[in-house]
């Protein structure tokens, strides 16, 4: 019964979350729990559990005598990976991808420069391993396999920076890369130049060349933005 309840809760969440982020329930909309119970044919407990999760994302607010109200967009936790995923699945995908890529452009080059100064030998080895994995999966339409190495590469860079704030953005970057792949906002095979740049970043970090690591990563994020101009205008 417990697993069944979790399944019901997930079903409600995966319907309400995307609907809110897509604007089907505009800010200020009041969601009545009794109506939600009927719509999803679930218990009040299931609805309350889903609402609690939405509250943790700051998508809604619950108030006595008012009910559950959709919060203004500027109050949402836009760094939550599930919120990112829902927004990327919606009709505002091109703007959302640009917003997230601008964030990456501001953070990742600096993180790479810091990683060149602070990365441990183990992190350098992992970075090289993931870069080689990207090379191995960059041909033959292996986008899902490529994504695994791509996400891991960027997580290592952010963690190796030694800045805990950057490290916490690993899930955000992973959500962006996942959404881009799932919604096919990239070419059939990754850009060979971008793959090579990842290998060069790994080498720059390994040799402690901070300026080169930062410059190369800036090229990667600029390339990602250029791809959006073509694939998600």
Residue pairs with C-beta under 8 A, 6 or more apart in sequence:
5 45
5 46
5 49
8 40
8 42
8 43
8 46
9 46
9 49
9 50
9 53
11 40
11 42
12 36
12 40
12 42
12 46
12 47
12 50
13 50
13 53
13 54
15 40
16 25
16 31
16 36
16 50
16 54
17 54
17 57
17 59
17 82
17 83
17 86
18 86
18 89
18 90
19 25
20 54
20 59
20 60
20 70
20 86
21 59
21 76
21 83
21 86
21 87
21 90
22 86
22 87
22 90
22 91
22 92
23 90
23 92
25 31
25 70
26 70
27 70
27 71
27 72
27 73
28 69
28 70
28 72
29 69
29 70
30 66
30 67
30 68
30 69
30 70
31 51
31 60
31 67
31 68
31 69
31 70
32 67
32 68
33 44
33 47
33 48
33 51
33 67
33 68
36 47
37 43
37 44
37 47
40 46
40 47
51 60
51 62
51 68
54 60
55 61
55 62
56 77
57 76
57 77
57 80
57 82
57 83
58 71
58 75
58 76
58 77
59 70
59 71
59 76
59 77
59 83
60 68
60 69
60 70
60 71
61 68
61 69
61 71
62 68
62 69
63 69
76 83
77 83
78 84
78 87
79 169
79 172
81 171
81 172
81 174
81 175
84 96
84 100
84 172
84 175
84 176
84 179
85 175
85 178
85 179
87 93
87 96
88 96
88 97
88 175
88 176
88 179
88 180
88 182
88 183
89 179
89 183
90 96
93 179
93 183
93 185
93 232
94 228
94 232
94 233
97 176
97 179
97 180
97 185
97 228
97 232
98 225
98 228
98 232
100 172
100 176
101 176
101 221
101 224
101 225
101 228
102 225
103 172
104 173
104 176
104 221
104 224
105 218
105 221
105 222
105 225
107 158
107 166
107 169
108 154
108 157
108 158
108 173
108 217
108 220
108 221
109 214
109 215
109 217
109 218
109 221
110 161
110 166
110 214
111 157
111 158
111 161
111 163
111 166
111 217
112 157
112 161
112 201
112 204
112 205
112 213
112 214
112 216
112 217
113 210
113 211
113 213
113 214
113 217
114 160
114 161
114 162
114 163
114 166
114 210
115 123
115 127
115 156
115 157
115 160
115 161
115 162
115 205
115 213
116 204
116 205
116 207
116 208
116 209
116 210
116 212
116 213
116 214
117 162
117 208
117 210
118 160
118 161
118 162
119 127
119 160
119 205
119 206
120 160
123 156
123 159
123 160
124 160
124 202
124 205
124 206
126 152
126 156
127 153
127 156
127 157
127 160
127 201
127 202
127 205
127 206
128 202
128 203
128 206
130 149
130 150
130 152
130 153
130 156
130 202
131 149
131 153
131 198
131 199
131 201
131 202
132 199
133 148
133 149
133 152
134 146
134 149
134 150
134 153
134 190
134 195
134 198
134 199
135 195
135 199
137 145
137 146
137 149
138 146
138 189
138 190
138 192
138 195
139 189
140 189
141 188
141 189
143 181
143 186
143 188
143 189
143 190
144 181
146 181
146 190
147 177
147 178
147 181
150 177
150 190
150 198
151 173
151 174
151 177
151 178
153 198
153 202
154 170
154 173
154 174
154 177
155 170
155 173
155 174
157 201
157 205
157 217
158 166
158 167
158 169
158 170
158 173
159 166
159 167
159 170
160 205
161 167
179 185
180 186
185 227
185 228
185 231
185 232
186 227
186 231
187 227
187 231
191 223
191 227
193 223
194 220
194 223
194 224
197 216
197 217
197 219
197 220
197 223
198 220
200 212
200 216
201 213
201 216
201 217
201 220
204 210
204 212
204 213
204 216
205 213
